[in-house]
């Protein structure tokens, strides 16, 4: 540490200096992680790439759910309508018909 422009003078024991250096390194690493996280938030994939499953017109998704070790079974079928719903601002949203229980 420099005191009033004089010669460099070390303070504390080597253990204290090492702890101080570690503390500075942790602060720098934390700030770097925050900056990197903010930068990555702007690199999210496009909305098309974030779809969990494609909602192509007339596609059908069937779910078979069981619980209590298979003692209860539940069926769910989702079918995408051929025409989208259009919002007031012009966005197209798929519409899905859902059927529960015995779908045969």
C-alpha positions as CSV (number, residue, x, y, z in Angstrom):
1,X,0.0,0.0,0.0
2,X,1.4,3.4,-0.9
3,X,1.2,6.1,1.8
4,X,1.2,9.7,0.5
5,X,3.2,8.8,-2.6
6,X,5.9,7.2,-0.6
7,X,7.4,3.7,-0.8
8,X,5.1,0.7,-1.0
9,X,4.5,-0.7,2.4
10,X,2.9,-4.1,2.9
11,X,0.3,-4.3,5.7
12,X,-0.6,-7.4,7.7
13,X,0.6,-11.0,7.6
14,X,0.8,-13.1,4.4
15,X,-2.5,-14.7,5.5
16,X,-4.3,-11.3,5.8
17,X,-2.9,-10.3,2.4
18,X,-4.1,-13.5,0.9
19,X,-7.5,-13.1,2.4
20,X,-7.8,-9.6,1.0
21,X,-6.7,-10.8,-2.5
22,X,-9.3,-13.6,-2.3
23,X,-12.0,-11.1,-1.3
24,X,-11.1,-8.8,-4.3
25,X,-11.1,-11.8,-6.6
26,X,-14.6,-12.8,-5.4
27,X,-15.9,-9.3,-5.9
28,X,-14.5,-9.2,-9.4
29,X,-15.9,-12.7,-10.2
30,X,-19.3,-11.7,-8.9
31,X,-19.4,-8.6,-11.0
32,X,-18.3,-10.5,-14.0
33,X,-21.1,-13.1,-13.5
34,X,-23.7,-10.3,-13.2
35,X,-22.5,-8.7,-16.4
36,X,-22.4,-12.0,-18.2
37,X,-25.9,-12.9,-17.0
38,X,-27.3,-9.6,-18.3
39,X,-25.6,-10.1,-21.6
40,X,-26.9,-13.6,-22.0
41,X,-30.5,-12.4,-21.3
42,X,-30.4,-10.5,-24.6
43,X,-29.2,-13.6,-26.5
44,X,-32.4,-15.7,-25.8
45,X,-33.6,-17.7,-28.7
46,X,-36.4,-16.4,-31.0
47,X,-40.0,-17.2,-29.9
48,X,-40.1,-19.9,-32.6
49,X,-37.2,-21.7,-31.0
50,X,-38.8,-21.7,-27.5
51,X,-41.9,-23.7,-28.4
52,X,-42.2,-26.7,-26.1
53,X,-43.8,-28.7,-28.8
54,X,-44.9,-27.6,-32.3
55,X,-48.5,-26.5,-32.7
56,X,-48.9,-27.4,-36.3
57,X,-52.5,-27.2,-37.6
58,X,-54.4,-30.5,-37.1
59,X,-51.6,-32.0,-35.0
60,X,-52.8,-34.1,-32.1
61,X,-51.1,-34.7,-28.8
62,X,-52.1,-37.5,-26.5
63,X,-51.2,-37.7,-22.9
64,X,-51.7,-40.8,-20.8
65,X,-51.2,-40.1,-17.1
66,X,-51.2,-42.6,-14.3
67,X,-50.9,-42.0,-10.6
68,X,-50.9,-44.0,-7.4
69,X,-48.7,-46.7,-8.9
70,X,-50.9,-47.0,-12.0
71,X,-54.1,-47.5,-10.0
72,X,-55.6,-44.4,-11.6
73,X,-55.3,-43.6,-15.3
74,X,-56.2,-40.4,-17.0
75,X,-56.2,-39.5,-20.7
76,X,-55.9,-36.1,-22.3
77,X,-55.9,-35.3,-26.0
78,X,-55.1,-31.9,-27.5
79,X,-55.8,-31.2,-31.2
80,X,-54.7,-28.0,-32.9
81,X,-57.4,-26.3,-34.9
82,X,-56.5,-25.6,-38.5
83,X,-57.2,-21.8,-38.2
84,X,-55.4,-19.5,-35.8
85,X,-57.0,-16.8,-33.6
86,X,-55.8,-13.3,-34.6
87,X,-55.5,-10.7,-31.9
88,X,-56.3,-7.0,-32.3
89,X,-52.6,-6.2,-32.9
90,X,-52.4,-8.8,-35.7
91,X,-50.6,-11.7,-33.9
92,X,-51.7,-15.2,-34.7
93,X,-52.3,-17.6,-31.8
94,X,-53.0,-21.3,-32.2
95,X,-56.2,-22.7,-30.7
96,X,-56.1,-26.1,-29.1
97,X,-59.2,-28.3,-28.5
98,X,-58.9,-30.4,-25.4
99,X,-60.6,-33.7,-24.6
100,X,-60.4,-35.4,-21.2
101,X,-61.2,-38.9,-20.1
102,X,-62.3,-41.5,-22.5
103,X,-61.4,-40.0,-25.9
104,X,-62.1,-42.9,-28.2
